[in-house]
Amino acid sequence: MSEPCNVLLLSLDTLRADRLGCYGYWRNTSPHLDALAEQGVLFETCIAPFIPTFPAHTTFLSGQDVFAHRVIGQHGGPQDPVCDESVPLLAERLRDAGWYTAAADNLGRWFQRGFERYQGYQWERDTKVPWRKAEAVNGAALPVLRECLEQDKPWFCFLHYWDPHTPYLPPPPFDRMFYSGDEKDPHNHSADRMWSEYDALRDYFRSWMPGVTDIEFPAAQYDAEIAYMDSCLQHLWQFLEDEGCFQDTLVMITADHGEELTEHEMWYDHHGLYDTNLHVPLIMLHPELPADERLGGMVTHLDLVPTVLDACGLAVGDELPGRSLLPLVEAGADTGSVGETYLIESTWMKKYGWRTNEWKLIIDIEDPHHGTPPVELYHLPTDPDEQQNLAATHPEIVTALRTRCEAHRERRVAATGRPDPLLAAGIAIRKIGNPEAAVPEDPRRKQSGA
């Protein structure tokens, strides 16, 4: 790939891969993303091994795992998470190598490290009106991109979009794009279990879908959020086309995690180590990469930093556990970067696990809300929706996977010389009751002490 290379990295928050047309979804949620994917390389199985938002973003912006960067959950728990300062972030690496670094993001905290321009944004958060999140991001992103283009260095730009994260409040005409019924039909009781058995998010749900009785309504609105964001992304694609950015820029599109809808009764949030949350999109395009290429095999968030460094002609150090994906692309290989990966979450529940191309093992440490089994085992080729727990009938598989998982944990603890961060953490969130509790607070308020 020609050097130096500009890099545009997009995080589309809470976006399930299987809800995009380019990943086989039957609804027309993403025509513009689909068209872009046809111009580049799509990885069919990209896994977010550490969820939710904070650990996922820290992982793919550092290239390190949770044992190294120490961020395993959201803020609000017994210990507010902080990324280890000894872990360089991608923006810091590229800035120090001579790249201009800029971002349109509102996570604040350590995510600002290394950016010469870090532009926040905000949108109206009244749950009685639509939330125009993607438009707010565009309002910050386009000026930031223009600044990248107006200076003389190669550049790295990170853009963080917030659709389709809850609350699902897409503006018209998207709000009725995939739903034409009466979501408050008193004769429909499909949402009864959501209201009666899940106290942790009940007050939050009441703030943005009061009186909803049809469980299909919020799922349809999730899809509508994707369609709204997709239309806004077309404005970004047009800007990049008009400015000639596609001629010399590596564009990478991914998500921090997916979303549970109705599959495991972990309603409309991103907890649970199921592929609804772990399987995220990964699309790459550059003039020197093939067009309309789809690659099988498993890759993970850990591969993003090595791929960017490789594309920029910079050394990929042995300290990074991931691999550059460029050799896979050049070879058209379906082998993936890994055959297995460690998994963790520690926000609404504490769990860890092990995923291979064939099996998923989930070990429960603490689940205060759902009463899930202490051990879950799923055979992914025959049960991709992870509905049949085989732990009791395949104890030998549980033992084998658990042995590999525990050995990995022991190796990483020994390598870092620090305790397993999952064991030291508590449950960060046990109940939320207002919209702002579900999305990161405005960093400007935190910095001002408000």
QUINORPE-V689361 format. One record per residue. PHI is phi in radians with two decimals (999 if undefined). Layout:
phi=PHI
phi=PHI
This chain:
phi=999
phi=-1.06
phi=-2.14
phi=-1.33
phi=-1.94
phi=-1.29
phi=-2.35
phi=-2.08
phi=-1.95
phi=-1.95
phi=-1.91
phi=-1.82
phi=-1.05
phi=1.21
phi=-1.69
phi=-1.27
phi=-1.07
phi=-1.31
phi=-1.79
phi=-1.88
phi=-1.03
phi=-1.19
phi=-1.83
phi=1.74
phi=-1.27
phi=-1.43
phi=-1.44
phi=-1.52
phi=-1.46
phi=-2.48
phi=-1.06
phi=-1.33
phi=-1.11
phi=-1.06
phi=-1.13
phi=-1.16
phi=-1.05
phi=-1.18
phi=-1.59
phi=-2.43
phi=-1.97
phi=-2.00
phi=-1.63
phi=-1.26
phi=-2.35
phi=-1.72
phi=-1.97
phi=-1.61
phi=-1.34
phi=-2.23
phi=-2.15
phi=-1.68
phi=-1.03
phi=-1.13
phi=-1.13
phi=-1.15
phi=-1.13
phi=-1.09
phi=-1.16
phi=-1.47
phi=-1.72
phi=-2.01
phi=1.37
phi=-1.96
phi=-1.55
phi=-1.18
phi=-1.16
phi=-1.56
phi=-1.51
phi=1.31
phi=-1.73
phi=-2.09
phi=-2.71
phi=-1.51
phi=-1.26
phi=1.91
phi=-1.55
phi=-1.03
phi=-2.18
phi=-1.19
phi=-1.20
phi=-2.47
phi=-1.24
phi=-0.98
phi=-1.17
phi=-1.35
phi=-1.65
phi=-1.25
phi=-1.59
phi=-1.00
phi=-1.07
phi=-1.18
phi=-1.06
phi=-1.27
phi=-1.00
phi=-1.19
phi=-1.61
phi=1.86
phi=-1.53
phi=-1.42
phi=-2.12
phi=-2.59
phi=-2.60
phi=-2.02
phi=-2.75
phi=-2.29
phi=-1.29
phi=1.13
phi=0.83
phi=-1.21
phi=-1.17
phi=-1.40
phi=-1.03
phi=1.58
phi=-1.59
phi=-1.28
phi=-2.27
phi=-2.16
phi=-1.84
phi=-1.45
phi=-2.74
phi=-2.65
phi=-2.36
phi=-1.15
phi=-1.97
phi=-1.48
phi=-1.27
phi=-1.54
phi=-2.29
phi=-1.08
phi=-1.77
phi=-1.72
phi=-1.20
phi=-1.11
phi=-1.15
phi=-1.13
phi=-1.14
phi=-1.01
phi=-1.05
phi=-1.58
phi=-1.23
phi=-1.14
phi=-1.10
phi=-1.11
phi=-1.11
phi=-1.09
phi=-1.10
phi=-1.01
phi=-1.31
phi=-1.53
phi=-1.84
phi=-1.68
phi=-1.49
phi=-1.09
phi=-2.36
phi=-2.18
phi=-2.24
phi=-1.97
phi=-2.11
phi=-2.07
phi=-1.67
phi=-1.88
phi=-1.50
phi=-1.77
phi=-1.02
phi=-1.07
phi=-1.28
phi=-1.42
phi=-2.26
phi=-1.19
phi=-1.33
phi=-1.15
phi=-1.51
phi=-1.24
phi=-1.09
phi=-2.11
phi=-1.19
phi=-2.13
phi=-2.52
phi=-2.19
phi=-1.60
phi=-1.87
phi=-1.20
phi=-2.00
phi=-1.00
phi=-1.15
phi=-1.55
phi=-1.67
phi=-2.01
phi=-1.17
phi=-1.67
phi=-1.01
phi=-1.13
phi=-1.04
phi=-1.34
phi=-1.61
phi=-2.00
phi=-2.31
phi=-1.18
phi=-1.03
phi=-1.99
phi=-1.05
phi=-1.13
phi=-1.14
phi=-1.05
phi=-1.08
phi=-1.30
phi=-2.25
phi=-2.47
phi=-1.10
phi=1.30
phi=-1.22
phi=-1.96
phi=-1.70
phi=-1.15
phi=-1.35
phi=-1.14
phi=-1.08
phi=-1.12
phi=-1.16
phi=-1.24
phi=-1.04
phi=-1.10
phi=-1.14
phi=-1.07
phi=-1.11
phi=-1.10
phi=-1.09
phi=-1.06
phi=-1.03
phi=-1.16
phi=-1.23
phi=-1.12
phi=-1.09
phi=-1.11
phi=-1.15
phi=-1.04
phi=-1.14
phi=-1.06
phi=-1.08
phi=-1.15
phi=-1.08
phi=-1.58
phi=1.28
phi=-1.18
phi=-1.15
phi=-1.42
phi=-2.52
phi=-2.25
phi=-1.46
phi=-1.80
phi=-2.19
phi=-2.14
phi=-2.59
phi=-2.44
phi=-1.30
phi=-2.92
phi=-1.76
phi=-2.74
phi=-1.46
phi=-1.84
phi=-2.10
phi=-1.13
phi=-2.23
phi=0.99
phi=-1.96
phi=-0.97
phi=0.89
phi=-2.70
phi=-2.11
phi=-2.13
phi=1.92
phi=-1.49
phi=-1.64
phi=-1.17
phi=-0.95
phi=-1.72
phi=-1.64
phi=-1.53
phi=-2.09
phi=-1.26
phi=-2.55
phi=-2.22
phi=-2.26
phi=-2.54
phi=-2.88
phi=-0.97
phi=-1.61
phi=-1.70
phi=-1.12
phi=-1.75
phi=0.94
phi=-1.92
phi=-2.08
phi=-2.05
phi=-1.48
phi=1.48
phi=-1.59
phi=-2.19
phi=-2.41
phi=-0.96
phi=-1.13
phi=-1.52
phi=-1.20
phi=-1.08
phi=-1.00
phi=-1.15
phi=-1.12
phi=-1.05
phi=-1.09
phi=-1.10
phi=-1.53
phi=1.34
phi=-1.80
phi=-1.17
phi=-1.78
phi=-1.26
phi=-1.17
phi=-1.28
phi=-1.58
phi=-1.32
phi=-1.46
phi=-2.23
phi=-1.12
phi=-1.55
phi=-1.08
phi=-1.08
phi=-1.11
phi=-1.14
phi=-1.11
phi=-1.54
phi=1.08
phi=-1.54
phi=-1.75
phi=-1.40
phi=1.27
phi=-1.64
phi=-2.48
phi=-1.79
phi=-2.79
phi=-2.65
phi=-1.41
phi=-2.28
phi=-2.61
phi=-2.58
phi=-2.75
phi=-2.28
phi=-1.49
phi=-2.65
phi=-1.93
phi=-2.54
phi=-2.40
phi=-2.93
phi=-2.48
phi=-2.11
phi=-1.98
phi=-1.21
phi=-1.93
phi=-2.20
phi=-2.25
phi=-1.94
phi=-2.21
phi=-1.96
phi=-1.59
phi=-1.75
phi=-2.70
phi=-2.40
phi=-1.34
phi=-1.95
phi=-1.94
phi=1.12
phi=-1.23
phi=-1.09
phi=-1.14
phi=-2.35
phi=-2.21
phi=-2.38
phi=-2.25
phi=-1.69
phi=-1.16
phi=-1.09
phi=-1.73
phi=-2.45
phi=-1.11
phi=-1.49
phi=0.94
phi=-1.89
phi=-1.96
phi=-1.31
phi=-1.80
phi=-1.04
phi=-1.28
phi=-1.63
phi=-2.26
phi=-1.10
phi=-1.19
phi=-1.23
phi=-0.99
phi=-1.09
phi=-1.12
phi=-1.20
phi=-1.15
phi=-1.07
phi=-1.15
phi=-1.11
phi=-1.17
phi=-1.12
phi=-1.10
phi=-1.04
phi=-1.13
phi=-1.09
phi=-1.23
phi=-1.10
phi=-1.15
phi=-1.18
phi=-1.55
phi=1.21
phi=-2.32
phi=-1.12
phi=-1.09
phi=-1.13
phi=-1.16
phi=-1.25
phi=-1.48
phi=-1.61
phi=-1.89
phi=-1.15
phi=-1.40
phi=-2.29
phi=-2.04
phi=-2.89
phi=-2.27
phi=-2.44
phi=-2.61
phi=-1.02
phi=-1.23
phi=-1.27
phi=-1.70
phi=-2.26
phi=-1.00
phi=-1.18
phi=-1.11
phi=-1.02
phi=-1.15
phi=-1.23
phi=-1.12
phi=-1.20
phi=-1.51
phi=1.49
phi=-1.27
